[in-house]
Amino acid sequence: MRTPAGRTGFTLMELLVSVVLMVILLSAVTLVFMRTTETVAMSQARTTVYTNARYAMDVMENDLLGCLPFTSGQQKFILQNGRTMPPSNPPAVGGGFHVGQAADFIKFRATAPVGNRLQTAEISYHLIPGNRALAIPGPTALPDALNLMPLWPPGDPDRGQTVRTPSRPIYTLVRRVRVQNAQNPANWDQVAVDSFGNAIPDMEVCYFVVSFNIEYLANNMSFSQIDAGPAMPGGSPCPPNDPLGDGAGLNDGIGAGAGVALRIPALRITLVIVEDVGARQERQIQKEIWIPMG
């Protein structure tokens, strides 16, 4: 409009309409920006966790490819079936809990990259609760079974369980390496060191794990779950009390009534992971790993 002084301007109503339209426009832009930022953050979280899981599979495969021969008498191959537990408890030994509720355990001796050199070591993979941390340098004496809660100090309390389903626990997959004790060669409880003498700590290889399941290629050439049964009272074809490859026990054809020595030519590993504690998306990653039969 034109003012009495001959100058143009806006009425109060026009200014109010302009402000309202500006607020609506800014709100829409802000909402789009927030949604885009959230989508990018979720995508990055998923990519990080999925890449981490694939890396864990590759590390495990490299370790298993370096397995000591089962016929050497120096191997100690252990498989233990376990199940996930509520966040306040560690994984527990048990049968019949597979894929979605598995917390399995594996230990074997192999020549593998440890630090910056190849070493013959005893390697284990197992789960610890996601709200726990690795002890530095870590306990030297760990049972040939699932980890015990007191061995691991408190970590991030928010990683113990999923938010959407609070009863579902979250775990961390850990790679543990120990070498032969120089003073007592019968024990493999020495913390490994690199060529510079630096201790090699236990390694967290995968986060936000809800299940770690191991299957073995049985004599009938089909993959079988680690489970309890009449022929496997320990819940495994190679339990801690009769490890495969040590040259003793029923598994190795030694002793009265022993059968043909058992061999495990391949494993099928299944990891079920979520991208974060929100657990908006779950993914299953599986890999078949063939073990040298030397």
Secondary structure, 3 states (H helix, E strand, C coil): CECCCCCECCCHHHHHHHHHHHHHHHHHHHHHHHHHHHHHHHHHHHHHHHHHHHHHHHHHHHHHHCECCCCCCCCCEEEECEECCCCCCCCEECCCCCHHHEECEEEEEEEEEECCEEEEEEEEEEEEECCECCCCCCCCCCCCCCCCHHHCCECCHHHCECCCCCCCECEEEEEEEEECCCCCCCCCCEECECCCCCECCCEEEEEEEEEEEEEEECCCCCEEECCCECCECCCCCCCCCCCECCCCCHHHCCCCCCCCCCCCCEEEEEEEEECCCCCCCEEEEEEEEECCCC
